[in-house]
Amino acid sequence: MKFTEYQYERPNIKTFEEQFNQLLDAFIEAENYKEQDELMGKINTLRNEFESMEQIAYIRHTINTEDRVYEEEQKYFDENGPLYEGLVAKYYAALVDSKYKDALKEKWGEQIFHIAKLKVKSFSQEIVEDLKLENRLMSEYTKLLSSAKIPFEGEERTIPQLRPFQMSKDLEMRKSANEAKYKFFKENEEKFDEIYDNLVKVRTRMAKKLGYENFVELGYDRMLRTDYNKESVKNLREQVKEYIVPLATKLREKQRERLNLEKLKYYDEILTFLDGNAKPKGDAEEILEAGKKMYEGLSHETKVFFEYMMNNELMDVLSKTGKSPGGYCTYIAKYKAPFIFSNFNGTADDIDVLTHEAGHAFQVYESKEFEIPEYNFPTLEACEIHSMSMEFFTYPWMNLFFDEVDKYKFGHVSESFLFIPYGVVVDEFQHEVYENPDMNPKERKIKWREIEKKYLPHRDYEDNEFLEEGGYWYQQGHIFKNPFYYIDYVLAEICAFQFLKKSKEDFDHAWNDYLRLCKAGGSKSFLELVELAKLKSPFGEDSVKLVAREIEKYLR
């Protein structure tokens, strides 16, 4: 069945609540393990129905934020999502208190119980109205970002449509494209500040109501982090400062020399080579056809998966007016279907999306038979291992997309490595914000710029006052919508670079480790999954240092 044929029906929250509570009461009163296990299945079927409708509405809304029908549906879920969360939290509490917990653990493993405990801890009926407000504010941010119609080169353009001009070989063109983009953010500065200020307030208020010191601890629990904490992450950031930042600064200096510039400015960073970055061959349709050949060649599993995605039109990749910027992969449980959303723009980013988001989609496709929804996707830092590693596993097929394959690979590895210091900037900024929630918008921007200088010492904003004053982060949706998610990309990149090294040494062996990781879904915690994939923990003493050494050799 094609995605356009998926039936959407708004769930009636009252009816859902009645059905859910009936099943939950029966679960609590069950007289044996078998009965409870069967009721778990019925509860999960009901949850999958609700969540599937929510995902279909979200996808259709982000494809066209100007569609009034799905804008209303998104508002409905923003309003009723927290009520749904409250019901699921009651189920988790019953699961944790189950008389037959040992038998359930034997069947389903420990991870579902770790998740349940954190979900119970991070939710209370007292915060339902706050969660509704948080949802509304996040949707407001998406709508504001999607509203960008930036006049440039004789046309109105969205933020993704500006990207090719930002990569131009012509210095004046890329500078003016960047200036046009940040003019939009500057013009909407007060709106972005107001949305974020309200998000910080509401998240802090929820944390206090739940008994946390601040939102940092609540944020970690909402991310379901069971085997590391903020101290582990702080230590990782320090390792990045020690081992990655010096090499990143060297790489930026080499880039300056390659581009024949006196000084590398912020708008030059995206251009890797003087004669331009590697550009993909063909339009969107040809890229997807090449993707089909690539996944046929990679493995039997990826062949079956990608044909399923293509045949059922489970990808929306073209950039258009009213479409939300960015890219994501989600999952519609009722149809056991992943969905890929992105904004192709005619640059190498299109291929990165085809590999990155397809890495997510392939993983959930491989673990779709898990009967409990918590195991379809793992926690997010593990999810990002699948996506970032897939980018590297597809290297042998890059000739299908590029004439200048070596140029693409060099640029891709270089960008992936240079991302790491930026990733920790975002993470440290969020710790500072939520540990000091009374900072005003101006103080937050000053703090952002201070942290940028620590991890990105090369960055030069030239005469762009808005960026120099600390406004760069407005475009980073994770800061608004997914607090504390961003370090997950750093953790995953350190793991993905290990897969790159392993794939060069023994491709088949490395792929089997990756496939085993995908099939495990979310049935284990992050560090257990890392071990299952035969990778070194990114928190290990030498992991960051070893990655820096390997990448220096690769980019020599």
C-alpha positions as CSV (number, residue, x, y, z in Angstrom):
1,M,0.0,0.0,0.0
2,K,1.3,3.4,-0.9
3,F,1.7,6.1,1.7
4,T,-0.9,8.3,0.0
5,E,-3.4,5.4,0.5
6,Y,-2.8,5.1,4.2
7,Q,-6.1,5.8,6.0
8,Y,-6.0,8.6,8.5
9,E,-8.7,8.9,11.1
10,R,-8.4,11.3,14.1
11,P,-8.4,9.1,17.2
12,N,-11.1,10.0,19.7
13,I,-9.1,10.6,22.9
14,K,-12.1,9.8,25.2
15,T,-12.9,6.5,23.5
16,F,-9.2,5.7,23.4
17,E,-8.9,6.4,27.2
18,E,-11.8,4.1,28.0
19,Q,-10.4,1.2,26.0
20,F,-6.9,1.8,27.3
21,N,-8.1,1.9,31.0
22,Q,-10.2,-1.3,30.5
23,L,-7.2,-3.2,29.3
24,L,-4.9,-1.7,31.9
25,D,-7.3,-2.7,34.7
26,A,-7.4,-6.2,33.3
27,F,-3.6,-6.2,33.2
28,I,-3.3,-5.1,36.8
29,E,-5.8,-7.7,37.9
30,A,-4.4,-10.6,35.8
31,E,-4.1,-13.9,37.6
32,N,-1.0,-15.2,35.8
33,Y,2.0,-14.2,33.6
34,K,0.4,-15.5,30.4
35,E,-2.7,-13.4,30.8
36,Q,-0.6,-10.3,31.5
37,D,1.6,-11.0,28.5
38,E,-1.5,-11.2,26.2
39,L,-2.8,-8.0,27.6
40,M,0.5,-6.3,27.0
41,G,0.0,-7.2,23.3
42,K,-3.5,-5.7,23.2
43,I,-2.3,-2.5,24.9
44,N,0.5,-2.2,22.4
45,T,-1.9,-2.7,19.5
46,L,-4.0,0.1,20.8
47,R,-0.9,2.3,21.3
48,N,0.3,1.5,17.7
49,E,-3.0,2.7,16.3
50,F,-2.9,6.0,18.1
51,E,0.8,6.6,17.4
52,S,0.4,5.7,13.7
53,M,-2.4,8.3,13.2
54,E,-0.1,10.8,15.0
55,Q,2.8,10.0,12.7
56,I,0.7,10.2,9.5
57,A,-0.7,13.6,10.6
58,Y,2.8,14.8,11.4
59,I,4.3,13.7,8.1
60,R,1.5,15.2,6.1
61,H,1.7,18.5,8.1
62,T,5.5,18.8,7.6
63,I,5.2,18.0,3.8
64,N,2.9,21.1,3.6
65,T,2.7,23.3,6.6
66,E,0.2,25.5,4.7
67,D,-2.3,22.6,4.5
68,R,-5.0,23.7,7.0
69,V,-6.4,20.2,7.4
70,Y,-3.2,18.7,8.8
71,E,-2.3,21.9,10.6
72,E,-5.5,21.3,12.6
73,E,-4.6,17.6,13.1
74,Q,-1.1,18.6,14.4
75,K,-2.8,20.9,16.8
76,Y,-5.0,18.1,18.0
77,F,-2.0,15.9,18.8
78,D,-0.1,18.8,20.4
79,E,-3.1,19.1,22.7
80,N,-3.9,15.4,23.3
81,G,-0.4,13.9,23.1
82,P,0.3,14.7,26.8
83,L,-3.0,13.0,27.8
84,Y,-1.9,9.9,25.8
85,E,1.5,10.1,27.5
86,G,-0.3,10.1,30.9
87,L,-2.1,6.9,30.0
88,V,1.1,5.2,28.8
89,A,2.9,6.3,32.0
90,K,0.1,4.5,34.0
91,Y,0.8,1.4,32.0
92,Y,4.6,1.7,32.7
93,A,3.9,2.0,36.4
94,A,1.8,-1.2,36.3
95,L,4.6,-2.9,34.4
96,V,7.2,-1.9,37.0
97,D,4.9,-3.1,39.8
98,S,3.8,-6.3,38.0
99,K,3.6,-9.5,40.2
100,Y,4.9,-11.4,37.1
101,K,7.8,-9.1,36.4
102,D,10.4,-11.8,36.5
103,A,8.6,-13.9,33.8
104,L,8.0,-10.8,31.7
105,K,11.7,-9.9,31.9
106,E,12.7,-13.4,30.9
107,K,10.6,-13.0,27.7
108,W,11.2,-9.3,26.9
109,G,14.5,-8.5,28.5
110,E,15.5,-5.8,31.0
111,Q,15.4,-2.8,28.7
112,I,11.6,-2.4,28.7
113,F,11.7,-2.1,32.5
114,H,14.6,0.4,32.4
115,I,12.5,2.5,30.0
116,A,9.3,2.1,32.1
117,K,11.1,3.3,35.2
118,L,12.4,6.5,33.5
119,K,9.0,7.2,31.8
120,V,7.2,6.9,35.2
121,K,9.8,9.2,36.8
122,S,9.6,11.8,34.1
123,F,5.8,12.1,33.9
124,S,3.0,13.2,36.2
125,Q,-0.6,14.4,35.7
126,E,0.6,17.7,37.2
127,I,2.6,18.6,34.0
128,V,0.0,17.7,31.4
129,E,-0.8,21.4,30.7
130,D,2.9,22.2,30.5
131,L,3.5,19.4,28.0
132,K,0.7,20.8,25.8
133,L,2.3,24.2,25.9
134,E,5.7,22.7,25.1
135,N,4.1,21.0,22.0
136,R,2.5,24.2,20.9
137,L,5.7,26.1,21.1
138,M,7.6,23.5,19.2
139,S,5.0,23.5,16.4
140,E,5.2,27.3,16.4
141,Y,9.0,27.1,15.8
142,T,8.5,24.6,12.9
143,K,5.9,26.9,11.4
144,L,8.1,30.0,11.7
145,L,11.1,28.2,10.1
146,S,8.9,26.8,7.3
147,S,7.5,30.3,6.6
148,A,10.8,31.6,5.3
149,K,10.4,33.0,1.8
150,I,13.7,34.6,1.2
151,P,14.2,36.9,-1.9
152,F,17.4,35.8,-3.6
153,E,18.5,35.9,-7.3
154,G,15.1,37.0,-8.5
155,E,13.0,34.3,-6.7
156,E,11.6,33.6,-3.2
157,R,13.4,30.7,-1.7
158,T,13.0,28.4,1.3
159,I,16.0,27.8,3.6
160,P,16.9,24.5,2.0
161,Q,16.7,26.1,-1.5
162,L,19.4,28.6,-0.5
163,R,21.9,25.8,0.2
164,P,23.3,25.4,-3.3
165,F,24.0,29.2,-3.4
166,Q,25.8,28.9,0.0
167,M,28.1,26.3,-1.6
168,S,28.9,28.4,-4.7
169,K,32.5,28.6,-6.0
170,D,31.9,32.3,-6.3
171,L,32.8,34.0,-3.0
172,E,30.4,36.9,-3.4
173,M,27.5,34.5,-4.2
174,R,28.0,32.3,-1.1
175,K,28.5,35.4,1.1
176,S,25.3,37.0,-0.2
177,A,23.3,33.7,0.1
178,N,24.4,33.4,3.7
179,E,23.6,37.0,4.4
180,A,20.1,36.6,2.9
181,K,19.5,33.5,5.1
182,Y,20.6,35.2,8.3
183,K,18.6,38.3,7.5
184,F,15.5,36.1,7.8
185,F,16.7,35.0,11.3
186,K,17.6,38.6,12.3
187,E,14.2,39.9,11.1
188,N,12.5,37.2,13.3
189,E,14.9,37.5,16.2
190,E,12.3,38.5,18.7
191,K,10.0,35.7,17.7
192,F,12.7,33.0,18.0
193,D,13.8,34.5,21.3
194,E,10.3,34.5,22.7
195,I,9.6,30.9,21.6
196,Y,12.8,29.6,23.1
197,D,12.5,31.7,26.3
198,N,9.0,30.2,26.8
199,L,10.4,26.7,26.1
200,V,13.1,27.1,28.7
201,K,10.6,28.4,31.3
202,V,8.0,25.6,30.7
203,R,10.7,22.8,30.7
204,T,12.2,24.2,33.9
205,R,8.7,24.4,35.5
206,M,8.1,20.8,34.6
207,A,11.4,19.7,36.1
208,K,10.7,21.4,39.4
209,K,7.2,19.9,39.6
210,L,8.7,16.5,39.1
211,G,11.3,17.0,41.9
212,Y,14.3,17.5,39.7
213,E,16.9,20.2,40.5
214,N,16.6,21.5,36.9
215,F,15.7,20.4,33.4
216,V,19.1,18.8,32.7
217,E,18.3,15.7,34.8
218,L,14.7,15.6,33.4
219,G,16.1,16.0,29.9
220,Y,18.4,13.0,30.3
221,D,15.6,10.9,31.7
222,R,13.3,11.9,28.8
223,M,16.1,10.7,26.5
224,L,16.0,7.3,28.3
225,R,19.7,7.4,29.2
226,T,20.3,4.4,31.5
227,D,24.0,3.8,31.4
228,Y,25.7,7.2,31.3
229,N,25.1,10.6,32.8
230,K,25.9,14.3,32.4
231,E,29.4,13.7,34.0
232,S,30.2,11.1,31.3
233,V,29.1,13.6,28.6
234,K,31.1,16.5,30.2
235,N,34.2,14.2,30.1
236,L,33.5,13.4,26.5
237,R,33.4,17.2,25.7
238,E,36.7,17.6,27.4
239,Q,38.2,14.9,25.3
240,V,36.9,16.6,22.1
241,K,38.5,19.8,23.3
242,E,41.8,18.0,23.8
243,Y,42.0,15.7,20.8
244,I,39.5,16.8,18.1
245,V,39.6,20.6,18.3
246,P,43.4,21.0,17.5
247,L,43.1,18.7,14.4
248,A,39.8,20.4,13.3
249,T,41.7,23.8,13.5
250,K,44.5,22.3,11.3
251,L,41.9,21.0,8.8
252,R,40.3,24.4,8.6
253,E,43.8,25.9,7.9
254,K,44.4,23.4,5.1
255,Q,40.9,24.3,3.7
256,R,41.9,28.0,3.7
257,E,45.0,27.1,1.7
258,R,43.0,24.9,-0.7
259,L,40.5,27.8,-1.3
260,N,43.4,30.2,-1.7
261,L,42.0,32.6,0.9
262,E,43.7,35.1,3.1
263,K,41.2,34.2,5.9
264,L,38.6,31.5,6.1
265,K,35.2,33.2,6.9
266,Y,32.0,31.5,8.2
267,Y,30.5,31.5,4.7
268,D,33.6,29.7,3.3
269,E,33.4,26.7,5.7
270,I,30.9,24.8,3.6
271,L,33.1,24.9,0.4
272,T,35.7,22.1,0.6
273,F,37.4,22.7,-2.8
274,L,38.3,25.8,-4.9
275,D,36.6,24.3,-8.0
276,G,33.5,23.4,-6.0
277,N,32.3,20.5,-3.9
278,A,31.5,17.2,-5.6
279,K,28.0,17.5,-7.2
280,P,25.7,14.5,-7.7
281,K,24.7,13.4,-11.2
282,G,21.1,13.5,-12.2
283,D,17.8,14.8,-10.7
284,A,15.9,13.4,-7.7
285,E,14.4,10.5,-9.7
286,E,17.8,9.5,-11.1
287,I,19.3,9.7,-7.6
288,L,16.6,7.4,-6.2
289,E,17.1,4.9,-9.1
290,A,20.9,5.0,-8.4
291,G,20.0,4.4,-4.7
292,K,18.0,1.3,-5.7
293,K,21.1,-0.1,-7.5
294,M,23.3,0.8,-4.5
295,Y,21.1,-1.0,-2.0
296,E,20.8,-4.0,-4.4
297,G,24.6,-4.3,-4.4
298,L,25.1,-3.8,-0.6
299,S,23.1,-6.8,0.7
300,H,20.0,-8.9,0.2
301,E,18.4,-7.2,3.2
302,T,19.0,-3.7,1.9
303,K,17.7,-4.7,-1.6
304,V,14.4,-5.9,-0.1
305,F,14.1,-2.8,2.2
306,F,14.7,-0.2,-0.5
307,E,12.4,-1.8,-3.0
308,Y,9.7,-1.7,-0.3
309,M,10.4,2.0,0.3
310,M,10.3,2.9,-3.4
311,N,7.2,0.7,-4.3
312,N,5.2,2.1,-1.5
313,E,6.3,5.8,-2.0
314,L,7.6,6.0,1.6
315,M,9.9,9.0,0.8
316,D,9.1,12.6,0.2
317,V,12.4,14.2,-0.9
318,L,11.8,17.3,-2.9
319,S,12.2,20.8,-1.4
320,K,9.1,23.0,-2.0
321,T,7.4,26.1,-0.6
322,G,5.6,25.4,2.7
323,K,7.5,22.3,3.4
324,S,9.3,22.0,6.7
325,P,13.1,22.3,6.4
326,G,15.4,19.5,7.4
327,G,15.1,15.7,7.2
328,Y,13.9,12.9,9.4
329,C,12.9,9.3,9.4
330,T,9.9,8.1,11.3
331,Y,7.9,4.8,11.7
332,I,4.2,4.1,11.2
333,A,3.7,1.0,13.3
334,K,0.2,0.1,12.0
335,Y,1.7,-0.5,8.5
336,K,5.2,-1.6,9.8
337,A,6.5,1.2,7.5
338,P,9.4,3.6,7.9
339,F,9.0,7.0,6.2
340,I,11.9,9.2,5.0
341,F,11.4,13.0,4.8
342,S,14.0,15.4,3.3
343,N,14.6,18.4,1.1
344,F,16.8,17.6,-1.9
345,N,18.6,20.7,-3.1
346,G,21.0,19.5,-5.9
347,T,24.1,19.2,-3.7
348,A,25.9,16.2,-2.1
349,D,23.5,16.7,0.9
350,D,21.0,14.7,-1.2
351,I,23.2,11.6,-1.2
352,D,23.9,12.1,2.5
353,V,20.2,12.1,3.2
354,L,19.7,9.0,1.0
355,T,22.3,7.1,3.1
356,H,21.7,8.7,6.5
357,E,17.9,8.7,6.7
358,A,17.9,5.3,4.9
359,G,20.2,4.0,7.7
360,H,17.5,4.9,10.2
361,A,14.8,3.4,8.0
362,F,16.7,0.2,7.3
363,Q,17.2,-0.4,11.1
364,V,13.5,0.0,11.9
365,Y,12.6,-2.2,8.9
366,E,14.9,-4.9,10.3
367,S,13.4,-4.7,13.8
368,K,9.8,-4.1,12.8
369,E,8.8,-7.6,14.1
370,F,9.4,-6.7,17.7
371,E,6.0,-6.8,19.4
372,I,6.7,-4.0,21.8
373,P,6.9,-0.5,20.3
374,E,9.8,0.4,22.6
375,Y,12.0,-2.0,20.7
376,N,11.3,-0.8,17.1
377,F,13.8,2.1,17.5
378,P,16.5,2.1,20.1
379,T,17.4,5.2,22.2
380,L,18.5,8.0,19.9
381,E,22.3,7.9,20.2
382,A,22.1,4.3,19.1
383,C,19.8,5.3,16.3
384,E,22.4,7.7,15.0
385,I,25.0,4.9,14.7
386,H,22.8,3.2,12.1
387,S,22.4,6.4,10.1
388,M,26.0,7.7,10.2
389,S,27.5,4.2,9.6
390,M,25.3,3.6,6.6
391,E,26.8,6.8,5.1
392,F,30.2,5.0,5.2
393,F,29.0,1.5,4.3
394,T,27.7,2.8,1.0
395,Y,31.1,4.3,-0.1
396,P,31.8,1.5,-2.7
397,W,28.8,2.7,-4.7
398,M,29.4,6.4,-4.7
399,N,30.4,6.2,-8.4
400,L,26.7,5.8,-9.1
401,F,26.1,9.4,-7.8
402,F,29.4,11.2,-8.5
403,D,32.0,11.6,-11.2
404,E,34.4,12.9,-8.6
405,V,34.2,10.1,-6.1
406,D,37.4,10.8,-4.2
407,K,36.4,14.4,-3.9
408,Y,33.1,13.4,-2.4
409,K,34.6,11.0,0.1
410,F,37.2,13.5,1.3
411,G,34.6,16.2,1.7
412,H,32.2,13.8,3.5
413,V,34.8,12.4,6.0
414,S,36.1,15.9,6.6
415,E,32.7,17.4,7.2
416,S,31.7,14.4,9.5
417,F,34.8,15.0,11.6
418,L,34.5,18.8,11.7
419,F,30.9,18.3,12.9
420,I,32.1,16.9,16.2
421,P,33.3,20.2,17.8
422,Y,30.1,21.9,16.6
423,G,28.0,19.0,18.2
424,V,29.6,19.6,21.6
425,V,29.0,23.4,21.3
426,V,25.2,22.7,21.0
427,D,25.4,20.2,23.9
428,E,27.3,22.5,26.3
429,F,25.1,25.4,25.4
430,Q,22.0,23.5,26.4
431,H,23.6,22.5,29.7
432,E,24.4,26.1,30.4
433,V,20.9,27.3,29.4
434,Y,19.0,24.8,31.6
435,E,21.4,25.0,34.5
436,N,20.9,28.8,34.4
437,P,17.3,29.1,33.3
438,D,17.0,32.8,34.4
439,M,19.4,34.0,31.7
440,N,17.7,36.4,29.3
441,P,17.9,36.0,25.5
442,K,20.8,38.4,25.2
443,E,22.8,36.5,27.9
444,R,22.1,33.2,26.1
445,K,23.5,34.5,22.8
446,I,26.6,35.8,24.6
447,K,27.0,32.3,26.2
448,W,26.6,30.6,22.8
449,R,29.3,32.8,21.3
450,E,31.6,32.1,24.2
451,I,31.2,28.3,23.8
452,E,31.7,28.6,20.0
453,K,35.0,30.3,20.6
454,K,36.1,27.5,22.8
455,Y,35.4,24.6,20.4
456,L,35.4,26.5,17.0
457,P,38.3,28.9,17.6
458,H,38.8,29.4,13.8
459,R,35.3,30.7,13.1
460,D,35.2,34.2,11.7
461,Y,31.8,35.9,11.3
462,E,33.5,38.9,9.5
463,D,31.0,41.8,9.6
464,N,27.8,39.7,10.3
465,E,26.7,41.4,13.5
466,F,23.8,39.0,14.1
467,L,26.1,35.9,14.1
468,E,28.9,37.7,16.0
469,E,26.4,38.5,18.7
470,G,25.5,34.7,19.0
471,G,22.5,34.1,16.8
472,Y,23.7,31.1,14.9
473,W,21.8,28.5,16.9
474,Y,18.3,29.7,15.9
475,Q,18.5,27.4,12.9
476,Q,19.3,24.4,15.0
477,G,15.9,22.7,15.4
478,H,17.2,20.2,18.0
479,I,17.8,23.1,20.5
480,F,14.1,24.0,20.3
481,K,12.5,20.7,19.7
482,N,14.8,17.9,21.0
483,P,16.7,19.2,24.0
484,F,19.9,17.2,24.7
485,Y,19.6,15.1,21.5
486,Y,22.5,16.7,19.8
487,I,25.4,15.0,21.7
488,D,23.9,11.7,20.4
489,Y,25.3,12.6,16.9
490,V,28.7,13.0,18.5
491,L,28.5,9.7,20.3
492,A,27.3,8.0,17.1
493,E,29.9,9.6,14.9
494,I,32.7,8.2,17.1
495,C,31.1,4.8,16.6
496,A,30.5,5.3,12.9
497,F,34.2,6.2,12.3
498,Q,35.0,2.8,13.9
499,F,32.8,1.1,11.4
500,L,34.5,3.1,8.6
501,K,37.9,1.7,9.8
502,K,36.5,-1.9,10.1
503,S,34.8,-1.8,6.7
504,K,38.1,-0.9,5.0
505,E,39.8,-3.8,6.8
506,D,37.1,-6.5,6.3
507,F,33.9,-5.2,4.7
508,D,31.8,-8.4,5.1
509,H,32.7,-8.8,8.8
510,A,32.0,-5.1,9.5
511,W,28.6,-5.3,7.7
512,N,27.6,-8.4,9.7
513,D,28.3,-6.5,12.9
514,Y,26.2,-3.6,11.6
515,L,23.3,-5.9,10.6
516,R,23.3,-7.6,14.0
517,L,23.1,-4.1,15.6
518,C,20.1,-3.1,13.3
519,K,18.2,-6.3,14.1
520,A,18.6,-5.8,17.8
521,G,16.5,-2.6,17.5
522,G,15.9,-1.1,20.9
523,S,16.0,-4.3,22.9
524,K,19.2,-3.2,24.7
525,S,20.6,0.0,26.2
526,F,23.1,2.2,24.2
527,L,26.3,0.8,25.7
528,E,25.0,-2.8,25.4
529,L,24.3,-2.2,21.7
530,V,27.8,-0.7,21.2
531,E,29.2,-3.9,22.7
532,L,26.9,-6.1,20.6
533,A,28.3,-4.3,17.5
534,K,31.8,-5.0,18.7
535,L,32.6,-1.3,18.9
536,K,34.5,0.6,21.6
537,S,32.5,2.8,23.9
538,P,32.7,6.5,22.9
539,F,33.2,7.3,26.6
540,G,36.3,5.0,26.8
541,E,39.6,6.7,27.6
542,D,41.1,6.4,24.2
543,S,38.1,6.3,21.8
544,V,38.2,10.0,20.9
545,K,42.0,10.0,20.6
546,L,42.0,6.9,18.3
547,V,39.3,8.5,16.1
548,A,41.3,11.7,15.7
549,R,44.4,9.6,14.8
550,E,42.5,7.5,12.2
551,I,40.9,10.6,10.6
552,E,44.2,12.4,10.4
553,K,45.6,9.5,8.5
554,Y,42.6,9.2,6.2
555,L,42.6,12.9,5.3
556,R,46.4,13.2,4.9
